[in-house]
Amino acid sequence: MKKIIYIHHGDLNGGAPRSLRFLIERLDKENYKPTVIYRKNEGDAKFFQDAGAKTIFEPRIRPFHGSTVTRINAKQVAYNFVYAIPTYVAAKRIFESERPDIVHLNSTCLFMCAKAAKAVDKKVKVICHIREPLLQNIWGRILKYMNNKYCDEFVAIDQYDATTVQTSKSRIDVIYNFVDFSSYNSKVKSDVLRRELNLSNQDVIYLLLARLSPSNGCLELIRQWKKCKNNKINHLVIVGEIPGTEERYSLNCHKEAFTEENIHILNFRKDVENVIASSDVMMCPFTEPHFARAIIEGAAMGKPSLVVDVDGARELVVGGKTGFIYTNQKELEWYVNTLSENVSLRVEMGKNAEKYALKNFNADINAAKTFSHYE
């Protein structure tokens, strides 16, 4: 039996941990013994244990920031330098004890763990998931160089992410993030958002399921929404505030939305399936290129989407068929009003989105493609 160690870089909020859990659930446990090293909250162990993995809590392992998901400022620069060596030492001790055959990094920000794995055993194979584009600056270049030096193969969740890591010698396979259709499907019904927000069946809910952060474009979308006309029945619901993080940005979002009755900002929550099921259209206003897990989960549940024309996210939508891709305020307003006024169009696009998701974001198919790298 082969021992495989997965290393996760953050908490349980967002798409990366859900993607990792989906992968572990489908792993052949007769041939592979999975262990997850995680660093954020000790209580997160059960999330991965329920998928069939052993867990190791190691808070000294820290991410090295250099992707578009995390802004680089003086604090992050200091963070990178201060925690790089402790991360290497902590990971090395675990590898010396566990002696894995394969190490699977859940993000490029964990390259110090790849370096540690190779220091313990040069024969160990390291696979890295590229889950976000690297910055086009010195910090992104460090990630690109170090990952290519210490990782044997890469799995990118979209074409654009792959290009930011690719070199002439990189071994990268693009395998789109996937959805667990047993949980995310059009048969799931819920009115949780309508009940909580006291909305009627005539109201149309446009859902942004993402952290309140600059790269996700929450503030920009709020400002655009305020300018939209004929907007009385159209409700923008943002689910993704995490208390204690991005506090200044979150405050600005609340200030912009304060006087608007049809803009609602809610905390991040775990009943994602019900939240999506109770909405009508998925939103993706990203200001930085990256993958949008909420769009593919919404598609699996028969929800059309409105996606800004940005790398990564645009790959998930067939414009005019499974949703619309917009570039400016005027287009956004037109698409919102079109979808709100034309229920049959929403339903048709939702059905197209579900078919597209079944073909391109199928957990069983895409997990099997990932496992082929282990072989």
Solvent accessible surface area in square Angstrom, and as a share of the most:
residue,aa,sasa,rsa
1,M,144,0.64
2,K,109,0.46
3,K,63,0.27
4,I,0,0.00
5,I,2,0.01
6,Y,1,0.00
7,I,0,0.00
8,H,2,0.01
9,H,35,0.16
10,G,17,0.17
11,D,21,0.11
12,L,32,0.16
13,N,31,0.16
14,G,21,0.20
15,G,19,0.18
16,A,22,0.17
17,P,3,0.02
18,R,35,0.13
19,S,2,0.01
20,L,0,0.00
21,R,58,0.21
22,F,15,0.06
23,L,1,0.00
24,I,0,0.00
25,E,63,0.28
26,R,67,0.24
27,L,7,0.04
28,D,66,0.34
29,K,72,0.30
30,E,149,0.67
31,N,83,0.43
32,Y,15,0.06
33,K,100,0.42
34,P,8,0.05
35,T,5,0.03
36,V,0,0.00
37,I,0,0.00
38,Y,6,0.02
39,R,24,0.09
40,K,95,0.40
41,N,70,0.36
42,E,116,0.52
43,G,71,0.68
44,D,17,0.09
45,A,18,0.14
46,K,131,0.56
47,F,46,0.19
48,F,1,0.00
49,Q,88,0.39
50,D,79,0.41
51,A,8,0.06
52,G,42,0.41
53,A,7,0.06
54,K,94,0.40
55,T,26,0.15
56,I,37,0.19
57,F,65,0.27
58,E,15,0.07
59,P,58,0.36
60,R,114,0.42
61,I,1,0.00
62,R,61,0.22
63,P,14,0.09
64,F,17,0.07
65,H,26,0.12
66,G,1,0.01
67,S,12,0.07
68,T,14,0.08
69,V,71,0.41
70,T,34,0.20
71,R,133,0.48
72,I,46,0.23
73,N,75,0.39
74,A,88,0.68
75,K,158,0.67
76,Q,37,0.16
77,V,41,0.24
78,A,53,0.41
79,Y,45,0.17
80,N,2,0.01
81,F,136,0.57
82,V,92,0.53
83,Y,66,0.25
84,A,19,0.15
85,I,110,0.56
86,P,53,0.34
87,T,1,0.01
88,Y,42,0.16
89,V,54,0.31
90,A,1,0.01
91,A,0,0.00
92,K,59,0.25
93,R,138,0.50
94,I,19,0.10
95,F,1,0.00
96,E,78,0.35
97,S,90,0.58
98,E,23,0.10
99,R,135,0.49
100,P,12,0.08
101,D,56,0.29
102,I,12,0.06
103,V,0,0.00
104,H,0,0.00
105,L,0,0.00
106,N,1,0.00
107,S,1,0.01
108,T,0,0.00
109,C,16,0.10
110,L,1,0.00
111,F,4,0.02
112,M,16,0.07
113,C,0,0.00
114,A,0,0.00
115,K,63,0.27
116,A,0,0.00
117,A,2,0.02
118,K,35,0.15
119,A,56,0.44
120,V,27,0.16
121,D,52,0.27
122,K,174,0.74
123,K,172,0.73
124,V,4,0.03
125,K,112,0.47
126,V,0,0.00
127,I,5,0.02
128,C,0,0.00
129,H,7,0.03
130,I,0,0.00
131,R,19,0.07
132,E,16,0.07
133,P,0,0.00
134,L,4,0.02
135,L,34,0.17
136,Q,141,0.63
137,N,52,0.26
138,I,89,0.45
139,W,33,0.11
140,G,3,0.03
141,R,137,0.50
142,I,49,0.25
143,L,1,0.00
144,K,65,0.28
145,Y,135,0.51
146,M,34,0.15
147,N,0,0.00
148,N,37,0.19
149,K,117,0.49
150,Y,31,0.12
151,C,4,0.02
152,D,33,0.17
153,E,53,0.24
154,F,1,0.00
155,V,0,0.00
156,A,0,0.00
157,I,4,0.02
158,D,0,0.00
159,Q,101,0.45
160,Y,60,0.23
161,D,0,0.00
162,A,5,0.04
163,T,85,0.49
164,T,12,0.07
165,V,0,0.00
166,Q,78,0.35
167,T,51,0.29
168,S,119,0.77
169,K,165,0.70
170,S,15,0.10
171,R,119,0.43
172,I,35,0.18
173,D,55,0.29
174,V,41,0.24
175,I,6,0.03
176,Y,51,0.19
177,N,9,0.04
178,F,8,0.03
179,V,0,0.00
180,D,15,0.08
181,F,38,0.16
182,S,95,0.61
183,S,37,0.24
184,Y,7,0.03
185,N,32,0.16
186,S,40,0.25
187,K,175,0.74
188,V,41,0.23
189,K,164,0.70
190,S,33,0.21
191,D,66,0.34
192,V,14,0.08
193,L,0,0.00
194,R,33,0.12
195,R,156,0.57
196,E,92,0.41
197,L,34,0.17
198,N,141,0.72
199,L,25,0.12
200,S,54,0.35
201,N,128,0.66
202,Q,136,0.60
203,D,22,0.11
204,V,5,0.03
205,I,0,0.00
206,Y,0,0.00
207,L,0,0.00
208,L,2,0.01
209,L,21,0.10
210,A,17,0.13
211,R,89,0.32
212,L,7,0.03
213,S,11,0.07
214,P,31,0.20
215,S,8,0.05
216,N,13,0.06
217,G,0,0.00
218,C,0,0.00
219,L,14,0.07
220,E,72,0.32
221,L,0,0.00
222,I,0,0.00
223,R,108,0.39
224,Q,44,0.20
225,W,1,0.01
226,K,77,0.33
227,K,140,0.59
228,C,13,0.08
229,K,141,0.60
230,N,119,0.61
231,N,17,0.09
232,K,183,0.78
233,I,76,0.38
234,N,1,0.00
235,H,16,0.07
236,L,0,0.00
237,V,0,0.00
238,I,0,0.00
239,V,0,0.00
240,G,0,0.00
241,E,30,0.13
242,I,29,0.15
243,P,99,0.62
244,G,58,0.55
245,T,67,0.39
246,E,63,0.28
247,E,117,0.53
248,R,201,0.73
249,Y,23,0.09
250,S,8,0.05
251,L,98,0.49
252,N,56,0.29
253,C,0,0.00
254,H,71,0.32
255,K,132,0.56
256,E,43,0.19
257,A,10,0.08
258,F,173,0.72
259,T,107,0.62
260,E,49,0.22
261,E,159,0.71
262,N,18,0.09
263,I,11,0.05
264,H,31,0.14
265,I,27,0.14
266,L,37,0.18
267,N,81,0.41
268,F,47,0.19
269,R,51,0.18
270,K,172,0.73
271,D,45,0.24
272,V,6,0.03
273,E,49,0.22
274,N,61,0.31
275,V,0,0.00
276,I,0,0.00
277,A,13,0.10
278,S,4,0.02
279,S,2,0.01
280,D,27,0.14
281,V,0,0.00
282,M,1,0.00
283,M,3,0.01
284,C,1,0.01
285,P,8,0.05
286,F,15,0.06
287,T,66,0.38
288,E,63,0.28
289,P,23,0.14
290,H,16,0.07
291,F,14,0.06
292,A,5,0.04
293,R,16,0.06
294,A,12,0.09
295,I,4,0.02
296,I,0,0.00
297,E,0,0.00
298,G,0,0.00
299,A,8,0.06
300,A,0,0.00
301,M,7,0.03
302,G,20,0.19
303,K,35,0.15
304,P,3,0.02
305,S,5,0.03
306,L,0,0.00
307,V,0,0.00
308,V,28,0.16
309,D,60,0.31
310,V,19,0.11
311,D,45,0.23
312,G,1,0.01
313,A,0,0.00
314,R,88,0.32
315,E,42,0.19
316,L,5,0.02
317,V,11,0.06
318,V,53,0.31
319,G,48,0.46
320,G,48,0.47
321,K,111,0.47
322,T,7,0.04
323,G,0,0.00
324,F,25,0.10
325,I,47,0.24
326,Y,3,0.01
327,T,80,0.47
328,N,70,0.36
329,Q,48,0.21
330,K,164,0.70
331,E,59,0.27
332,L,0,0.00
333,E,34,0.15
334,W,156,0.55
335,Y,40,0.15
336,V,1,0.00
337,N,25,0.13
338,T,27,0.16
339,L,0,0.00
340,S,10,0.06
341,E,134,0.60
342,N,61,0.31
343,V,87,0.50
344,S,81,0.52
345,L,38,0.19
346,R,32,0.12
347,V,77,0.44
348,E,99,0.44
349,M,3,0.01
350,G,2,0.02
351,K,122,0.52
352,N,30,0.15
353,A,2,0.01
354,E,41,0.18
355,K,142,0.60
356,Y,60,0.23
357,A,0,0.00
358,L,82,0.41
359,K,162,0.69
360,N,40,0.20
361,F,2,0.01
362,N,30,0.16
363,A,1,0.01
364,D,93,0.48
365,I,84,0.43
366,N,7,0.04
367,A,1,0.01
368,A,59,0.46
369,K,102,0.43
370,T,1,0.00
371,F,31,0.13
372,S,69,0.45
373,H,39,0.17
374,Y,19,0.07
375,E,161,0.72
